[in-house]
């Protein structure tokens, strides 16, 4: 004899499935941040090797604007964190 799922069980199952999606998104975000960090560090090394400065304020402004436009003020905070990871603290 099988039992029918209750609304509480269905809700718990749905939450579990959604949390799996969040975990997958988080894994993808972590992978992308690590890749972005590696690329940014390579750019920094190339800039330093050619006598350039460690950062480009105009480029950082473009990144901040892109993130703020897409995600609002929290997006700018995310962009600042990514920029800091790539170049280090000023």
C-alpha positions as CSV (number, residue, x, y, z in Angstrom):
1,X,0.0,0.0,0.0
2,X,1.5,3.4,-1.0
3,X,0.8,6.6,0.8
4,X,0.0,9.8,-1.0
5,X,2.4,12.7,-0.5
6,X,1.2,15.4,1.9
7,X,1.4,19.1,1.1
8,X,4.2,19.4,3.8
9,X,6.2,16.6,2.1
10,X,5.7,18.1,-1.3
11,X,6.9,21.5,0.0
12,X,9.9,19.9,1.6
13,X,10.7,18.0,-1.6
14,X,10.4,21.2,-3.6
15,X,12.6,23.2,-1.2
16,X,15.2,20.4,-1.4
17,X,15.2,20.5,-5.2
18,X,15.5,24.2,-5.2
19,X,18.4,24.1,-2.8
20,X,20.2,21.7,-5.1
21,X,19.8,24.3,-7.9
22,X,21.3,27.0,-5.6
23,X,24.2,24.6,-4.8
24,X,24.8,24.1,-8.5
25,X,24.7,27.9,-9.1
26,X,27.1,28.5,-6.3
27,X,29.5,25.9,-7.7
28,X,29.3,27.7,-11.1
29,X,29.9,31.1,-9.5
30,X,32.9,29.9,-7.6
31,X,34.4,28.4,-10.7
32,X,33.8,31.6,-12.6
33,X,35.3,33.8,-9.9
34,X,38.4,31.6,-9.8
35,X,38.7,31.8,-13.5
36,X,38.2,35.6,-13.4
37,X,40.9,35.9,-10.7
38,X,43.4,33.9,-12.8
39,X,42.8,36.1,-15.8
40,X,43.0,39.3,-13.8
41,X,46.2,38.2,-12.2
42,X,47.7,37.5,-15.6
43,X,46.7,40.9,-16.8
44,X,48.3,42.5,-13.8
45,X,51.5,40.6,-14.4
46,X,51.6,41.7,-18.1
47,X,50.9,45.3,-17.1
48,X,53.7,45.2,-14.5
49,X,56.1,43.5,-16.9
50,X,55.5,46.3,-19.4
51,X,56.0,49.0,-16.9
52,X,52.3,49.8,-16.5
53,X,50.4,50.5,-13.3
54,X,48.7,47.8,-11.3
55,X,45.2,49.0,-12.0
56,X,43.3,51.0,-14.6
57,X,40.7,53.2,-13.0
58,X,38.8,53.6,-16.3
59,X,38.5,49.8,-16.6
60,X,37.4,49.4,-13.0
61,X,34.8,52.1,-13.5
62,X,33.4,50.2,-16.5
63,X,33.2,47.0,-14.4
64,X,31.4,48.8,-11.6
65,X,29.0,50.4,-14.0
66,X,28.2,47.1,-15.7
67,X,27.5,45.3,-12.4
68,X,25.5,48.2,-10.9
69,X,23.4,48.4,-14.1
70,X,22.6,44.7,-14.0
71,X,22.3,44.2,-10.2
72,X,21.8,47.5,-8.5
73,X,23.9,48.8,-5.6
74,X,24.6,45.2,-4.4
75,X,26.0,44.6,-7.9
76,X,28.6,47.4,-7.3
77,X,29.6,45.7,-4.1
78,X,30.1,42.4,-5.8
79,X,32.2,44.2,-8.5
80,X,34.3,45.8,-5.9
81,X,35.0,42.5,-4.2
82,X,35.9,40.9,-7.6
83,X,38.2,43.8,-8.5
84,X,39.9,43.6,-5.1
85,X,40.5,39.9,-5.4
86,X,42.0,40.4,-8.8
87,X,44.4,43.2,-8.0
88,X,44.7,43.1,-4.2
89,X,43.8,45.8,-1.8
90,X,45.0,49.3,-2.7
